[in-house]
Amino acid sequence: MIFLIFVAVLAGAVLIFMQQPEFGRLPSGTRLERIKQSPNFRDGQFKNQSITPDLTEGSNYLKVLVKFFFGKSKYNIPAATIPSQKTDLLHLRPDENVLVWFGHSSYFMQIDGKTFLADPVFSGSASPIHFTTPSFKGTDVYTVEEFPAIDYLLISHDHWDHLDYRTVMKLKAKVGKVITGLGTGEHFERWGYDMTRVEEKDWNETVDLGSGFKVNVTPGRHFSGRGLSRNKALWVSFVLQTPTMKVFIGGDSGYDKHFKQIGEQFGPFDLALLECGQYNEAWKYIHMMPEETVTAAGELRAARLMPVHWSKFSLALHDWNEPIQRAVTEARRQHMPLVTPMIGQKVDLKGSQTFSEWWQVPALQPE
């Protein structure tokens, strides 16, 4: 009886905790009816193009949990402060075409006079329980107050390391338009955003921004969910077309046929930003291995690849800098030019730059 009471109290506490606004809200009403009409929504949830098991054959959740608690690399978190630079985003020249990375999958772009911000996480954590997934020391060098007006906020999906409640609440007054996947707008509606400024799209739909700017919403191979329910909102990638450039924004994705399809339909790209981190053989269907990241960039017909989704949070078992080391090795083999800036470093999107291998700094290396 005491055990049953304990379980009931614990379950009640979890349910109460999950009522916090940070968790957002599941789609309902007319939004849910629209979702049900999507060809990508079947049996009560969104589906990937290919069959996508949560774990690979031979893996199970018990094995994964044991490895998470007892099998992590001792270098899973960097031993020293991550180096960074500071770019004055408030005083960029209007004619500059630049990208600034903030670690993981967050980055700012100014292209052809418009500003874009993708998957910003500036709260210091990628979890509803903030002490469980803190950002690496030195990676939080920007605050929302240091950003100019954001013409377009791009949210690839609703996981905590891509859609951060604290950040998007602080950004609310700065954002002109939100572009995201079908269903994710329910979170923004609960959080008080003006829904006339939120565009929710299905795969293979387009947002025409005018004046030569366009966003095509394209597939990924992943999943979604901020609580106990999964795949009620859609995970997406983006093809960003401006008057003079074309950029692929990959979000999270396992390797699959969609990269080649997108490359054939929309390529070539000036730059592809693709995830390269938080992977493991046990869940490779939803997070690419670094070698696959390079292959995907080639299939997208990208002139340059910027590996992201690393260097800020520990969400897997590998060394913190293993993703970029493996990507560099494979990129040399496949002759794929890489963009590898420090956090905060200004990337010239139309010029040539040489980037240091800053992750090789001795203080950051295993002893």
Secondary structure, DSSP 8 states (H G I E B T S, - for coil): -HHHHHHHHHHHHHHHHTTSGGG-----HHHHHHHHT-TTEETTEE--SS---SS-TT--HHHHHHHHHH---TTSS-SS---B----GGG--TT--EEEE-STT-EEEEETTEEEEES---SSBSSSSGGGSB--TT-----GGG---EEEEEE---STTTS-HHHHHHHGGGEEEEEEETTTHHHHHHTT--GGGEEEE-TTEEEEEETTEEEEEE--S----SSS--SSS---EEEEE-SS-EEEE--S----THHHHHHHHH--BSEEEEE-SS--GGGTTTS--HHHHHHHHHHTTBS-EEEES-SS---SSS-TTHHHHHHHHHHHHHT--B----BT-EEETTS------GGG-GGGS--
